[in-house]
Amino acid sequence: MIYLDHNSSTRVDERVLSKMLPYFRKGFANPSSTYKIAQKAREAVEDARETVAKCLGCEPEEIYFTSGGTESNNLAIKGVAWRQRHRGNHIITSTIEHHAVLNPFKWLENRGYNVSYIPVDSAGIVDVEALRWAITPETILISVMWVNNEIGTIQPIREIAEIAREKGIYFHTDAVQAVGKIPVNLKEVGVNMLSLSGHKLYGPKGVGALFVRKGTHIEPLIHGGHHEKNLRAGTENVPGIVGLSEAVKIATEELEEENERLLTLRNKLEAGLLARISYITINGHRKKRVSNTLSLCVKYIEGESMLLHLDLNDICASSGSACTAGSPEPSHVLLAMDIEPEVASGSLRFSLGRENTEDDIDKVLDILPKVVEKLRSVSPYK
Ligand SMILES: *Cc1c(COP(=O)(O)O)cnc(C)c1O
């Protein structure tokens, strides 16, 4: 099998798994209890918090563990909307966000908040001037993702953070696709809140974190015990949290070297496909793009049919976002970039990762052109 869908999920790294296992067994105790093995579990959680904080350049007290990227985004967005409602009811996001951001915004919109959706250019970069103009005295929150999951474009987060700070508006970024792929230093980038997820960086599913900068006030969504300083109730997912921190640590340590390796493989795949297949276009910014992601549109055929044929050859990729897979709607991200719906429906995303080798790329370069040729020979469009 050739797995080229790392932006959807990743295999838990063996080093991460071996750190987690003791906390399913001997170290199972509730970190809130008082005896020795419970204290060990508490220590593991606090060590993990310190590790994550160190990798991101923030304080351990600013890290809150959650059940993943989706919960972190919901907590940041609805948490600010609730707590800061007295200051205004206008909130801003972009048109290319993950559904874990777009849908909380829609939910708030249905409950009386005014939402501005900031457009992107044809390379998928958020229009910062449009964002600046959208701000009103009522604006309480801006949320823009750091790296887009479908096309891999890197957004001007530092610039947006500065605008938000100037105006005294809270700024949240969904950094699920950024952490582990590009350097993320919270000392240098003035965001108020940042979401990350374990299973996108070789950690376990069902665990994530939200960074909340000191002095940023948000309302909890999940009520119960006093866990996570009253911001997120529920007994801590100790093995998950330990796994997440180890995953963040490994990804940070290996980032530079791994990026270079992936860039070589991705560029080989991109150049090879451009040379072998006619009428294809690359989506997203050619430079401001993470090194593992290749999104393209193949004209005159459906992304879904290509995926099916790739799957028959044991190649895993994706078309559009996983969340819209199976629906006939082309990706909202590609449509936001002004790509024609007929073209967008022929989209394909390869996202490379740790276990990929040059052999994998060669195999795709051999198989995909044949698949495209076959599908085009029966295509009703051409
Ligand atoms: C995967 C993903 C999420 C959701 O994270 P989960 O941990 O799966 O809930 C949110 N945002 C982006 C950009 C993602 O890629």
The ligand as an SDF file (V2000), in Angstrom:
LIG
                    3D

 15 15  0  0  0  0  0  0  0  0999 V2000
   -7.9550   17.5550   10.6250 C   0  0  0  0  0  0  0  0  0  0  0  0
   -8.1810   19.0090   10.7910 C   0  0  0  0  0  0  0  0  0  0  0  0
   -8.9970   19.5030   11.8120 C   0  0  0  0  0  0  0  0  0  0  0  0
   -9.7560   18.5910   12.7460 C   0  0  0  0  0  0  0  0  0  0  0  0
   -8.9300   17.9740   13.7020 O   0  0  0  0  0  0  0  0  0  0  0  0
   -9.4680   16.6670   14.4660 P   0  0  0  0  0  0  0  0  0  0  0  0
   -8.4080   16.3890   15.4890 O   0  0  0  0  0  0  0  0  0  0  0  0
   -9.5950   15.5980   13.4330 O   0  0  0  0  0  0  0  0  0  0  0  0
  -10.7640   17.0360   15.0980 O   0  0  0  0  0  0  0  0  0  0  0  0
   -9.1500   20.8620   11.9150 C   0  0  0  0  0  0  0  0  0  0  0  0
   -8.5350   21.7000   11.0870 N   0  0  0  0  0  0  0  0  0  0  0  0
   -7.7210   21.2790   10.1010 C   0  0  0  0  0  0  0  0  0  0  0  0
   -7.0430   22.2710    9.2180 C   0  0  0  0  0  0  0  0  0  0  0  0
   -7.5210   19.9130    9.9170 C   0  0  0  0  0  0  0  0  0  0  0  0
   -6.7370   19.4950    8.9220 O   0  0  0  0  0  0  0  0  0  0  0  0
  1  2  1  0
  2  3  1  0
  2 14  2  0
  3  4  1  0
  3 10  2  0
  4  5  1  0
  5  6  1  0
  6  7  2  0
  6  8  1  0
  6  9  1  0
 10 11  1  0
 11 12  2  0
 12 13  1  0
 12 14  1  0
 14 15  1  0
M  END
$$$$
